[in-house]
Amino acid sequence: MTVETAPTPAGPAQPSAQTPTSPAPGGAVPATGYRYAWAVLAIVLAAEIMDLLDATVTAVAAPAMRADLGGSESVMQWLSAAYTLPFAVFLVTGGRLGDVYGRRRLFILGAAGFTLASAAVAFAPGVAAVLAARAVQGAFGALLIPQGFGLVKESFAEADLPTAFALFGPVMGLSAVVGPVLAGWLVDADLLGTGWRMIFLINLPIGLAAVLAALVFLPKGGPRTAGGVDAVSVGLVSVVAFALVFPLVQGRELGWPAWLLGLAAVALVAGAALAARQRRVPDRALIEPTLLRNRRFLGGMAVAIAFFAAMSGLMLTLSLFCQLGLGYSASRTGVTLAPLAFGVAIGAGLSFPLVARLGRRVIQLGVTGMAVGVAVLAVTVAGAGTGVTVWQLAPGALLGGIGSGLVVAPLFDVILSGVTGAEVGSASGVLNALQQFANAAGVALVPTVYLGIMDDGGSPAQALTRAGLVTIGLAAASFLLVFALPKAAAGEAGAELTAGRTA
């Protein structure tokens, strides 16, 4: 799931090639905003829903997909990681390309490519084709998603922006709740004999409608900024991401050979080279060079990695436990995961009034709630074994979800309080990309622990408990790392951000 950071309106938009005052189909646009602003919002939200569903549905559908396509157990992890890794690698690049070549152009290209890639997944004949198509999906998603907030900001008058941005949370929260249930139902319903393939086929009408609507309603305009994208930086990001995630997914099956462990060293070298490269090409840098010297931002990156790895790993592990350990159907698994997703939506709503009073302590409260929820799940499963019911799993899943929601909503705002106004754009892009990388790392790490215990002859309850301990460990690391963050959220640090000083 992608957690976008909505930009804070800084004042009335100035006329430009792609501002809300740009001409649109059907006549002139009032100076107060783009005539088809609400249509733009609907198109952007449709794209967000497609991305969110495709990032989460495989957590439920993975066992059915592997049963149909064949392959090793690691395939179930790669079905998620193959999407999120390219998404993470190209997300910052996608935002930069939108600035250079125009957000409308990149949005349409991304939506069209994402839709075609969804069709390729649905009709793929085997594992290799599915994983390749998932990677293409992730790459086009990285072109599509970063354009959304910019298009919305350009289309709405300043007075209407808060209302527009406020709709993102409920829509994405509802999608997160519906996603696992819908995926499970579609797999079991086997509509027209399509089985799991229908979860990707449903993207076709949505994506086609988004492309056609974008061609008609999105504001037209040319390139916004000069410059380009540094291909060397993109390559180094790719090396770092692959070298870190591949060993986590494949290490168990390959027996942890020395060359596989050596990829960690490759990741460190490539990471150092990436940091050096950003300083050498500041005009084309993927990451604002000053951010690499900002200890608060670096601390925030560490918090984001630990938290999102725990969250994504927990969801896939619970799905594997339900389907492989308890023998649940895909639809029953979706219902079992629903309290977790519903809890995230509840926690996110509660976080807004709390963060104004507690600042970064809300994040610590949230990761504590996540850890307690996982502990409740582990104790429940340890006591009931494979006879555990959906209702018995619900309290721990709900509590873990509420805790996660308390973190999801304010985390990026708190981290961005530690950067200057000139760094906010780059920092937002880096954080969104980092979230995707953490998701890939999480589905590689936590389920690997679960599957490893099962391979060694452990029971499903023992496997879930051990995997739960890893999740709790990641939550504990997040709790401690939060002390490196600014005490207030970005909204409270607005004056300092406007002044261009580090909070």
Secondary structure as UniProt FT lines:
FT   TURN            17..18
FT   TURN            20..21
FT   TURN            25..26
FT   TURN            31..32
FT   TURN            35..36
FT   HELIX           37..56
FT   HELIX           58..69
FT   HELIX           74..101
FT   HELIX           103..122
FT   HELIX           127..144
FT   TURN            145..146
FT   HELIX           147..155
FT   HELIX           158..160
FT   HELIX           161..166
FT   HELIX           168..189
FT   HELIX           191..193
FT   HELIX           195..197
FT   HELIX           198..201
FT   HELIX           203..217
FT   HELIX           231..254
FT   HELIX           258..280
FT   TURN            282..284
FT   HELIX           289..293
FT   HELIX           295..320
FT   HELIX           321..325
FT   HELIX           330..358
FT   TURN            359..360
FT   HELIX           361..384
FT   HELIX           385..387
FT   HELIX           390..408
FT   TURN            409..410
FT   HELIX           411..416
FT   TURN            417..418
FT   HELIX           421..423
FT   HELIX           424..455
FT   TURN            456..457
FT   HELIX           460..481
FT   HELIX           482..484
FT   TURN            490..493
FT   HELIX           494..499
//
